């Protein structure tokens, strides 16, 4: 962690976050929020966790920061969520993104994606009016927008622009087309470029409009475009199609005073990190250890060009106290290099006991200086 020679005054979470994003000294590290499977919470409550337990996170990134604006930047009107078919232990449902997927009844897990709303140029033309912020962007803002603005001006946490699964570029294509996206790059590259140009227009329109009333601190870009051994598209294709839309959007965001450009992608990121940095990204998560990611090596490679978020192997928490101690010590050098927000490399699964999670929390508090 970056520390000044002299003790710094106690900062707000917003100040710490922004100073980390700019690689400036902070009073201590961020005790970042984490998320849990529903089954995990159920287990912990059975093991004694109070229903109103305060984890003492500096802020909840997704509920507080990302969810605070309340602006609908997705489909307008949204797709009606509905059950398409009941299939014994599973259901076919249509979600808010218009995707038909098969989900298990009664427990969490990855769904099976069955059908996506965009198949070709014709279906794209039919759907894109739902994604267009114009002609009446004000209708997408919550009724209590003025009150929200006044509240957010006093917020202790950063104000981050996002739009869920429709905030990225590759992810934007994949959320609309599913696996068909890989064929579109080859079969209809002009359509791919048109959709990405539209995404730049969408995002920059929302960002500029919101920035007229409140200072946005950063942009959250959900991609999930890597799997265990590498990216879903290679660096040459990223450079050809994805890089320039990133750059245009980030430059527009910077002109509005935004400082943090935060990519969320699971899997092994190594091949794409240089391109994301070239695009203007300066923060990334979650650096999954099971996918071969090592935040110490990433910090050694990229230094103060990149803030790493995550990197703690969730599997260690399912073992014992000794494994947790070893995992905290393993990532400590990354934290001490600065520009590191240590937390789990994904949501906590239900094989982690409440006792182990509490022990881990105390270890992480000490690591970041939150005593």
NORZI-V508494 format. One record per run of one state. SS is the DSSP state (alpha for helix, beta for strand, coil for the rest). FROM is the first residue (numbers start at 0). LEN is the number of residues. If there is no record, write none. Layout:
BEGIN
SS:FROM:LEN  SS:FROM:LEN
END
This chain:
BEGIN
coil:0:12  alpha:12:9  coil:21:10  beta:31:1  coil:32:3  beta:35:1  coil:36:1  alpha:37:9  coil:46:12  beta:58:1  coil:59:1  alpha:60:6  coil:66:15  beta:81:6  coil:87:2  beta:89:5  coil:94:5  beta:99:5  coil:104:7  beta:111:4  coil:115:5  alpha:120:11  coil:131:5  alpha:136:4  coil:140:4  alpha:144:8  coil:152:7  beta:159:2  coil:161:2  alpha:163:3  coil:166:3  alpha:169:8  coil:177:2  alpha:179:8  coil:187:1  alpha:188:23  coil:211:6  beta:217:5  coil:222:3  beta:225:2  coil:227:2  beta:229:2  coil:231:3  alpha:234:21  coil:255:4  beta:259:5  coil:264:5  alpha:269:10  coil:279:3  beta:282:4  coil:286:2  alpha:288:3  coil:291:3  alpha:294:11  coil:305:1  beta:306:6  coil:312:1  alpha:313:4  coil:317:3  alpha:320:17  coil:337:2  beta:339:5  coil:344:3  beta:347:1  coil:348:5  alpha:353:15  coil:368:3
END
